[in-house]
Amino acid sequence: MLKLYHANHSTCSQKVRLCLAEKGLDWESELVNLATNEHLTPEYLALNPNGVVPTLIHDGAIITDSGVICEYLEEVFSDVPLLPSEPKERAIVRAWIRYLDEVPTAAVRVPSFNMAFLPRYDGLDDDAFQKEQADIRPLRKHFYEKMGRKGFDDNEVDNALEQLSATISRMEARLQDNPWLSGAELGLADFIAAPLMDRLDDLNLEELWQKSSPRVTDWFERLRSRPSFAKAFYPKSRLSEFLPIGDLRRRTSP
Ligand SMILES: N[C@@H](CCC(=O)N[C@@H](CS)C(=O)NCC(=O)O)C(=O)O
């Protein structure tokens, strides 16, 4: 009934896997190999024209975009609610979801690529990188061009760190009066934020919150101890389990 096209280590896939686990839903796994660009094949692009994971298939309907998928699951499988019942509270959670998508989800890609994914492009010259990696991506061509095969420059890294720190400050403030980002009850905003924090932790960037943001530290511990976390982050879901973690700053060697 539910089939998820996803990648083990993809933070957007992890968001959906957390929601599925919290709701206690069974689903069929269809792994998509991002390293070999399986997400850019005509077959996959027919499902998701953006050429990204995840994609959910439910009773033959194709649902794309992790935030949309989580909200869809919430509407269809409402037995375990992950959004508050009160419309004004729901609006606050939805604003968090949009913010998390727009700011930290984008920012976290900069350290992820610089520190873990870059070796994928070893052996390509600039021309091959442009043709074989950048030009083929419907959504991320300019992102790949900006990164290049050597990684994001210091200015991009600094901008990303600034956005991630701003997110953590905003989370710390929200958690001052609420046990969860979603408010009084745990919910979608928490499950959408958690994989980003897990990625930063995996890249050894936990100093972004560990000393400065005690509420965020405590929130993350509480979330991580939930059974849904172990279900969504099964072995090989973290980059450091199968890729060497390199420097945050751009490589200077060719
Ligand atoms: N807004 C989309 C973004 C999905 C996305 O960027 N997925 C990444 C993995 S986390 C991906 O498929 N990247 C493929 C690529 O870089 O070509 C969503 O939330 O589903």
The ligand as a Tripos MOL2 file, in Angstrom:
@<TRIPOS>MOLECULE
LIG
   20    19     1     0     0
SMALL
NO_CHARGES

@<TRIPOS>ATOM
      1 N1         12.5560   19.3540   -1.3310 N.3       1 LIG1
      2 C1         12.9120   17.9740   -1.5510 C.3       1 LIG1
      3 C2         14.4190   17.8550   -1.5970 C.3       1 LIG1
      4 C3         14.8620   16.4150   -1.7010 C.3       1 LIG1
      5 C4         16.3700   16.2900   -1.8470 C.2       1 LIG1
      6 O1         17.1000   17.2620   -2.0680 O.2       1 LIG1
      7 N2         16.8550   15.0470   -1.7310 N.am      1 LIG1
      8 C5         18.2720   14.7990   -1.8540 C.3       1 LIG1
      9 C6         18.7110   13.7730   -0.8400 C.3       1 LIG1
     10 S1         18.4260   14.3700    0.8120 S.3       1 LIG1
     11 C7         18.5520   14.2530   -3.2380 C.2       1 LIG1
     12 O2         17.8030   13.4430   -3.7440 O.2       1 LIG1
     13 N3         19.6500   14.7120   -3.8660 N.am      1 LIG1
     14 C8         19.9720   14.2600   -5.1590 C.3       1 LIG1
     15 C9         21.0500   15.0680   -5.8390 C.2       1 LIG1
     16 O3         21.8010   15.8020   -5.1690 O.co2     1 LIG1
     17 O4         21.1650   14.9430   -7.0480 O.co2     1 LIG1
     18 C10        12.3250   17.1020   -0.4540 C.2       1 LIG1
     19 O5         12.2340   17.5820    0.6800 O.co2     1 LIG1
     20 O6         11.9490   15.9500   -0.7300 O.co2     1 LIG1
@<TRIPOS>BOND
     1     1     2 1
     2     2     3 1
     3     2    18 1
     4     3     4 1
     5     4     5 1
     6     5     6 2
     7     5     7 1
     8     7     8 1
     9     8     9 1
    10     8    11 1
    11     9    10 1
    12    11    12 2
    13    11    13 1
    14    13    14 1
    15    14    15 1
    16    15    16 2
    17    15    17 1
    18    18    19 2
    19    18    20 1
@<TRIPOS>SUBSTRUCTURE
     1 LIG1         1 GROUP 0 **** ****
